[in-house]
């Protein structure tokens, strides 16, 4: 799935009527002659009803770190950040935790001193 991007997935479901289930989205993409990788991406969606294209975009599993450079703590915050039950939170924007923010501002020393 690494060679599939969000634009290809959204293009494949452009004719979908919402709300739509995962199976309906896959059928729309098949009718649009979507690439196999796009179909596999859609088949990997959680089996919930999607209200709109944004719900689909939030749930598509592309390599998480390909779009965002978040720490493990930030990725955990993304998953705790609410949203529709069953949908992935990997695209939610979250701030750095205060400790990480402070550490990123500090110059690194080359010796053993703090």
C-alpha positions as CSV (number, residue, x, y, z in Angstrom):
1,X,0.0,0.0,0.0
2,X,3.0,2.3,0.2
3,X,2.6,3.4,-3.4
4,X,-1.0,4.5,-2.8
5,X,-1.7,8.1,-1.8
6,X,-4.8,9.8,-0.4
7,X,-5.5,11.6,-3.7
8,X,-5.8,8.2,-5.5
9,X,-8.2,6.9,-2.8
10,X,-10.3,10.0,-2.9
11,X,-10.4,10.0,-6.7
12,X,-11.6,6.3,-6.6
13,X,-14.6,7.2,-4.4
14,X,-15.6,10.5,-6.0
15,X,-18.9,9.0,-7.2
16,X,-19.8,7.5,-3.9
17,X,-23.1,8.5,-2.2
18,X,-22.8,9.1,1.5
19,X,-23.5,7.8,4.0
20,X,-21.7,4.7,2.7
21,X,-20.4,1.4,4.1
22,X,-16.9,0.1,3.4
23,X,-18.4,-2.5,1.0
24,X,-20.2,0.3,-0.9
25,X,-17.0,2.3,-1.2
26,X,-15.1,-0.7,-2.5
27,X,-17.8,-1.3,-5.1
28,X,-17.7,2.4,-6.2
29,X,-13.9,2.1,-6.6
30,X,-14.2,-1.1,-8.6
31,X,-16.7,0.5,-10.9
32,X,-14.2,3.4,-11.4
33,X,-11.5,0.9,-12.4
34,X,-9.3,1.8,-9.4
35,X,-5.9,0.3,-9.1
36,X,-5.5,-2.9,-7.0
37,X,-3.5,-1.0,-4.3
38,X,-6.4,1.5,-3.9
39,X,-8.9,-1.3,-3.6
40,X,-6.7,-3.0,-1.0
41,X,-6.5,0.2,0.9
42,X,-10.3,0.6,0.9
43,X,-10.8,-3.1,1.9
44,X,-8.6,-2.4,4.9
45,X,-11.0,0.3,6.2
46,X,-12.9,-0.4,9.5
47,X,-16.4,-1.8,8.8
48,X,-18.4,1.3,9.8
49,X,-20.7,3.6,8.0
50,X,-18.9,6.7,6.7
51,X,-20.8,10.0,6.7
52,X,-18.6,11.8,4.1
53,X,-15.2,11.7,2.3
54,X,-13.5,13.3,5.3
55,X,-14.5,10.3,7.5
56,X,-12.9,8.0,4.8
57,X,-9.8,10.1,4.7
58,X,-9.4,9.9,8.5
59,X,-9.7,6.2,8.4
60,X,-7.4,5.3,5.4
61,X,-4.3,3.5,6.6
62,X,-1.4,4.8,4.7
63,X,2.1,4.6,6.3
64,X,1.4,6.8,9.4
65,X,4.8,8.5,9.3
66,X,4.7,9.2,5.6
67,X,2.6,12.4,6.2
68,X,3.3,13.4,9.8
69,X,6.4,13.5,11.9
70,X,5.0,12.8,15.3
71,X,6.6,11.2,18.4
72,X,5.2,8.1,20.0
73,X,3.5,10.4,22.7
74,X,1.8,12.5,19.9
75,X,0.6,9.3,18.1
76,X,-1.0,8.2,21.4
77,X,-2.6,11.5,21.8
78,X,-4.0,11.3,18.3
79,X,-5.7,8.0,19.2
80,X,-7.2,9.4,22.4
81,X,-8.5,12.5,20.5
82,X,-12.1,11.6,20.1
83,X,-13.8,11.4,16.8
84,X,-16.2,8.8,15.4
85,X,-16.0,5.4,17.0
86,X,-14.1,2.9,14.8
87,X,-12.3,5.5,12.7
88,X,-8.5,5.9,12.8
89,X,-7.1,9.0,14.4
90,X,-3.7,8.9,12.7
91,X,-4.2,12.1,10.8
92,X,-5.3,14.2,13.8
93,X,-3.0,17.2,14.4
94,X,-1.7,17.3,18.0
95,X,0.9,19.5,19.7
96,X,4.1,18.3,21.1
97,X,4.0,17.4,24.8
98,X,5.5,20.3,26.8
99,X,8.6,18.2,27.7
100,X,9.3,17.4,24.1
101,X,8.8,21.0,23.1
102,X,11.3,22.2,25.8
103,X,13.9,19.6,24.8
104,X,13.6,20.5,21.1
105,X,14.5,24.1,22.0
106,X,17.5,23.3,24.1
107,X,20.9,23.2,22.4
108,X,22.6,19.8,22.6
109,X,25.8,19.8,24.5
110,X,28.7,17.6,23.4
111,X,30.0,16.8,26.8
112,X,28.5,15.0,29.8
113,X,27.1,18.3,31.2
114,X,23.3,19.1,30.9
